[in-house]
């Protein structure tokens, strides 16, 4: 999939999800001053959880990050609908790379929407699941690693702040058209993932 040339009519989009714990400060931190770093209390208050939906089109250097409370089939289906109707409304169909989670199925569309609407969306979607135990082949995991290190490596109190932070992070990377330097080739895959390929034996 990753070796295919760029085609705006049939874009390749990778998606993945990540849970996040929201943490509220119990005391006001002391700002950094000359000769001293910022000081904050080790004590904190848990403030629920959130879930990030990451969509990235590697060849275009474009990504979308959305915050939701959960990652049910309905949440995934609504995210896919937004992707197809808003981000790629002009595309003939979208090739979506995702892992084998039981929510990532065409059936989720039929659980979330009326049959006619689900069919309309399904016709414009081609799902390509990564192999079992091979979710690291999904480029969206690289992008989730980047957002974790660059944006989420601190305490974030609530979903409103989280929404603002991840949007600012994604906007900045999109402005730079930050791509992904994917170096894992088909030849590498035939060696590392040899158990997934048919084994021919002489009779």
N, C-alpha and C positions, 0 to 999 in steps of 0.2 A: 504493500500500500504506500509506503513512504518513498518508494522509488518512482512512483508515477509523477509525471510533470504537472505543474499547476494548471488547473482548469476552473475558472470562475463559475462555469455552468454546472460543474459537479465538484464542489469543494470537499476537501478532506478535513474533518473536524474531530479532534480528540476530546473526550470528556472524562472527568473523574470527580469524586466527591471527597470531602474531608470534614469530619466532625471537629468542633472547637468548643472548649469550655470558656464561658464568659466569667471574668473575674473582676470584682469591684474592690477598690482600695478601701480600707477601713480608716485610714488616716491620710491627711494631705502630705504628699512627699515634699522634701526640701529640694529646690532647684539647684542645679549645678552652678558653682561660682568658681572664680579663679583659685586654683589649687585644691579644689574638692569636686568630686563627682556628685551626681544626683543621689540623694539618699531617700529610700522608701522603706516602709515597714514590711517585715516578712509576713505579718499577718494579713490575710485577705478574706474576702467574702465571695463565695460562689454565687453566681447570678444566672444559673441555667446554662443551656447549651445552644449552639447553632450549627448549621451545616452549610458548607460552601459547595456550590456547583461550579466547577471550572470547565470552560469550553475554550479550546485554542485551535486556531487554524494555523499550523506551523509554517506553511509556505507563504502565508500572507503576513506573518508576524502580528496576528490579531487575536485578542482573547477577550472573553466576557467572564466575569465572576459574579455570581448571585448568592445572596444569603437567604436561607430558609430555616425554619425551625426544625424540620425533619427531612428524611430522605425516603419517603414512602413512594409507592408506584405513582400515586397521584402527583407528587412533587416532581418526579422525573418527567412524567408525561407533560406537565405544564411547562417545564423548562424546555423540553423538545419542541413544543408548540411555539413558544416564544422564539426559539432558534430558527425554526422554519419560516414563521410568518413575519418576523421582524428583521433578523440579521441576514437571512438568506432567502428573502421573498422572491428574488429574481432567478434563483438557481433552479435547474431542472430537478435535481435531487441532491441530498447531502449524504456523503459517506461518513458515518459516525463510528469512531473507534472507542470502545468502552470495555470494561471488564465484565465478568460473567455474573455479576450480582443479579439476583432474581427479580429486581425491579427494572432492569434494563432490557425490556422485551416489547415487542409490538403489542402483546396482550395488555400491557400497562396502559396503552393509549385507549383501548376499548373499555378498560375499567374506569378511566377518567372522563371520557367523552361519549357522546352519542355515536352510534355505529357509523353514520355518514361522515361525521367529523373525524373520527378515528381512522376511517379508510382513506380520507383525503390526506391526512398527515402521513399515514403508513406508506402511501404511494410515493412520497417524496423523501423517504428515509431508507437507507441501506445500512443496517447495523453490522459491524465487524467486531466480534468479541476477541479479546486477547486470549491466548491459551490459558488453561487452568494452571495456576501457580506461575503464570507469566505476565501478570499485570504490569510488571516493570517495562514491558514493551509499549506501554501507552505513554505517549509524549506528555499527556496532561499531568502525569505524575511528576515529571521534571518541573513543570510550571507550578504545581502545588508545593514542591520543595522550595522553589524560589520565593513564593509568596510567604511561606512559613518563616524563612530566614530573613526576608527583607521587610516584612510588614507585620507579621503576627508573633514576633519574638518578644512580646511584652504583654502586660495585662490590659485587656480590653473589657470595658465594663458592661456594655449592652449592644444589642443588635443595631441600634441607630448609629452608634460610633463605628461599629464593625462595617456597616454598609458604606459609610463615608470613606473609611480607610482603604477598603479593598477597591472601591471605585477609583480613588485617587491613584492607587498603585497600578491598576490596570490601564488607566488613561495615560499615565506616564510611559509605561512600556509600549502601549499602542502607538503613542506619538513617535517613539524611537523605532517603531516596527521591529521590536526585539524578536528575533527568530530563535530557533533551536538548532544547535549543531549536532544533528543525529548522525553518529558514525557506525552504528551497528548495521552491517550489511547482510544481504541474503546469504552470502557465503558463510559469514559468522553464524548465522542462524542454523544453517545445515549442520554445523559442528556442535554448537551449544545446545540446540534443541533437537538433536538427532532422534530422540525417543518419540518425537511427534511425527516423524516422516515414515512412510511405509518401508518395511524391511523386506527386501527381496532375497529369497533363499533358493539356492540351486536344488532341484529335486533329484 
